[in-house]
Amino acid sequence: MSLIDTLQRHISTFISTEADLPADEIDLHSPLGALGVGSLLGTRLIGNLEEHFAVRLRPTLLFEHPSIAELASAVAGIVAGDQQKESAHV
């Protein structure tokens, strides 16, 4: 499973649980707002991703990448970039 797939699954599960949506109703390409992700839930999602994937994220990522698919791709790029920085310092 790729990092993007892992992130999509993680974000989908988070939204399903926190927004009380059935998993089969979550479309990876739907706007996050249509899935019930407002500013409070969005802030919690960013915090969850930071903690789970050990990376710092800008809260504006939700607005810049407004679907699960887009957000997962953006976060994967940041995670991969951080891993490259860490390996360069070894």
ChimeraX commands (.cxc) that place a marker at each C-alpha (Angstrom):
marker #1 position 0.00,0.00,0.00 radius 0.5
marker #1 position 1.43,3.38,-0.99 radius 0.5
marker #1 position 1.77,6.32,1.39 radius 0.5
marker #1 position -1.03,8.12,-0.46 radius 0.5
marker #1 position -3.32,5.09,-0.06 radius 0.5
marker #1 position -2.44,4.92,3.64 radius 0.5
marker #1 position -3.20,8.62,4.06 radius 0.5
marker #1 position -6.48,8.38,2.17 radius 0.5
marker #1 position -7.57,5.50,4.37 radius 0.5
marker #1 position -6.45,7.30,7.54 radius 0.5
marker #1 position -8.25,10.54,6.61 radius 0.5
marker #1 position -11.39,8.66,5.53 radius 0.5
marker #1 position -11.50,6.70,8.77 radius 0.5
marker #1 position -10.97,9.86,10.82 radius 0.5
marker #1 position -13.80,11.67,9.02 radius 0.5
marker #1 position -16.09,8.65,9.19 radius 0.5
marker #1 position -15.58,8.40,12.94 radius 0.5
marker #1 position -15.58,12.09,13.83 radius 0.5
marker #1 position -18.37,13.21,11.47 radius 0.5
marker #1 position -20.39,10.04,12.13 radius 0.5
marker #1 position -20.59,9.15,8.44 radius 0.5
marker #1 position -20.81,5.61,7.10 radius 0.5
marker #1 position -17.50,4.73,5.44 radius 0.5
marker #1 position -19.26,3.81,2.20 radius 0.5
marker #1 position -20.61,7.37,1.90 radius 0.5
marker #1 position -17.16,8.93,1.85 radius 0.5
marker #1 position -15.99,9.89,-1.62 radius 0.5
marker #1 position -12.28,10.68,-1.87 radius 0.5
marker #1 position -13.01,13.45,-4.36 radius 0.5
marker #1 position -15.88,15.17,-2.54 radius 0.5
marker #1 position -15.19,18.55,-0.95 radius 0.5
marker #1 position -14.21,18.14,2.69 radius 0.5
marker #1 position -16.97,20.58,3.66 radius 0.5
marker #1 position -19.56,18.30,2.07 radius 0.5
marker #1 position -18.27,15.53,4.34 radius 0.5
marker #1 position -18.87,17.63,7.44 radius 0.5
marker #1 position -15.32,18.92,7.85 radius 0.5
marker #1 position -15.61,22.46,9.17 radius 0.5
marker #1 position -12.98,24.55,10.89 radius 0.5
marker #1 position -13.11,22.65,14.21 radius 0.5
marker #1 position -13.00,19.18,12.69 radius 0.5
marker #1 position -10.41,20.38,10.17 radius 0.5
marker #1 position -8.14,21.59,12.96 radius 0.5
marker #1 position -8.49,18.24,14.71 radius 0.5
marker #1 position -7.75,16.41,11.46 radius 0.5
marker #1 position -4.56,18.41,10.89 radius 0.5
marker #1 position -3.48,17.71,14.50 radius 0.5
marker #1 position -4.22,14.02,14.06 radius 0.5
marker #1 position -2.19,13.84,10.85 radius 0.5
marker #1 position 0.72,15.70,12.47 radius 0.5
marker #1 position 0.75,13.31,15.40 radius 0.5
marker #1 position 0.25,10.12,13.42 radius 0.5
marker #1 position 2.73,10.91,10.63 radius 0.5
marker #1 position 5.23,12.95,12.72 radius 0.5
marker #1 position 5.13,16.00,10.48 radius 0.5
marker #1 position 4.22,19.70,10.82 radius 0.5
marker #1 position 1.34,20.83,8.60 radius 0.5
marker #1 position -0.14,24.23,7.81 radius 0.5
marker #1 position -3.84,24.52,8.73 radius 0.5
marker #1 position -4.39,26.09,5.29 radius 0.5
marker #1 position -3.73,22.71,3.64 radius 0.5
marker #1 position -7.44,21.93,4.05 radius 0.5
marker #1 position -8.36,24.94,1.93 radius 0.5
marker #1 position -5.57,24.46,-0.59 radius 0.5
marker #1 position -6.37,20.75,-1.02 radius 0.5
marker #1 position -10.12,20.49,-0.32 radius 0.5
marker #1 position -10.73,16.76,-0.85 radius 0.5
marker #1 position -9.39,13.62,0.79 radius 0.5
marker #1 position -7.53,12.65,-2.39 radius 0.5
marker #1 position -5.89,16.07,-2.75 radius 0.5
marker #1 position -5.07,16.38,0.95 radius 0.5
marker #1 position -3.56,12.88,1.09 radius 0.5
marker #1 position -1.36,13.65,-1.91 radius 0.5
marker #1 position -0.17,16.94,-0.39 radius 0.5
marker #1 position 0.57,15.39,3.00 radius 0.5
marker #1 position 2.40,12.48,1.33 radius 0.5
marker #1 position 4.67,14.99,-0.39 radius 0.5
marker #1 position 5.41,16.72,2.91 radius 0.5
marker #1 position 6.05,13.42,4.73 radius 0.5
marker #1 position 8.35,12.23,1.94 radius 0.5
marker #1 position 10.20,15.55,1.99 radius 0.5
marker #1 position 10.71,15.33,5.76 radius 0.5
marker #1 position 12.00,11.77,5.46 radius 0.5
marker #1 position 14.50,12.86,2.80 radius 0.5
marker #1 position 15.70,15.71,5.05 radius 0.5
marker #1 position 16.18,13.31,7.96 radius 0.5
marker #1 position 18.15,10.80,5.89 radius 0.5
marker #1 position 20.37,13.60,4.57 radius 0.5
marker #1 position 21.35,14.48,8.14 radius 0.5
marker #1 position 22.44,10.94,9.04 radius 0.5
marker link #1:1,2 radius 0.2
marker link #1:2,3 radius 0.2
marker link #1:3,4 radius 0.2
marker link #1:4,5 radius 0.2
marker link #1:5,6 radius 0.2
marker link #1:6,7 radius 0.2
marker link #1:7,8 radius 0.2
marker link #1:8,9 radius 0.2
marker link #1:9,10 radius 0.2
marker link #1:10,11 radius 0.2
marker link #1:11,12 radius 0.2
marker link #1:12,13 radius 0.2
marker link #1:13,14 radius 0.2
marker link #1:14,15 radius 0.2
marker link #1:15,16 radius 0.2
marker link #1:16,17 radius 0.2
marker link #1:17,18 radius 0.2
marker link #1:18,19 radius 0.2
marker link #1:19,20 radius 0.2
marker link #1:20,21 radius 0.2
marker link #1:21,22 radius 0.2
marker link #1:22,23 radius 0.2
marker link #1:23,24 radius 0.2
marker link #1:24,25 radius 0.2
marker link #1:25,26 radius 0.2
marker link #1:26,27 radius 0.2
marker link #1:27,28 radius 0.2
marker link #1:28,29 radius 0.2
marker link #1:29,30 radius 0.2
marker link #1:30,31 radius 0.2
marker link #1:31,32 radius 0.2
marker link #1:32,33 radius 0.2
marker link #1:33,34 radius 0.2
marker link #1:34,35 radius 0.2
marker link #1:35,36 radius 0.2
marker link #1:36,37 radius 0.2
marker link #1:37,38 radius 0.2
marker link #1:38,39 radius 0.2
marker link #1:39,40 radius 0.2
marker link #1:40,41 radius 0.2
marker link #1:41,42 radius 0.2
marker link #1:42,43 radius 0.2
marker link #1:43,44 radius 0.2
marker link #1:44,45 radius 0.2
marker link #1:45,46 radius 0.2
marker link #1:46,47 radius 0.2
marker link #1:47,48 radius 0.2
marker link #1:48,49 radius 0.2
marker link #1:49,50 radius 0.2
marker link #1:50,51 radius 0.2
marker link #1:51,52 radius 0.2
marker link #1:52,53 radius 0.2
marker link #1:53,54 radius 0.2
marker link #1:54,55 radius 0.2
marker link #1:55,56 radius 0.2
marker link #1:56,57 radius 0.2
marker link #1:57,58 radius 0.2
marker link #1:58,59 radius 0.2
marker link #1:59,60 radius 0.2
marker link #1:60,61 radius 0.2
marker link #1:61,62 radius 0.2
marker link #1:62,63 radius 0.2
marker link #1:63,64 radius 0.2
marker link #1:64,65 radius 0.2
marker link #1:65,66 radius 0.2
marker link #1:66,67 radius 0.2
marker link #1:67,68 radius 0.2
marker link #1:68,69 radius 0.2
marker link #1:69,70 radius 0.2
marker link #1:70,71 radius 0.2
marker link #1:71,72 radius 0.2
marker link #1:72,73 radius 0.2
marker link #1:73,74 radius 0.2
marker link #1:74,75 radius 0.2
marker link #1:75,76 radius 0.2
marker link #1:76,77 radius 0.2
marker link #1:77,78 radius 0.2
marker link #1:78,79 radius 0.2
marker link #1:79,80 radius 0.2
marker link #1:80,81 radius 0.2
marker link #1:81,82 radius 0.2
marker link #1:82,83 radius 0.2
marker link #1:83,84 radius 0.2
marker link #1:84,85 radius 0.2
marker link #1:85,86 radius 0.2
marker link #1:86,87 radius 0.2
marker link #1:87,88 radius 0.2
marker link #1:88,89 radius 0.2
marker link #1:89,90 radius 0.2
view
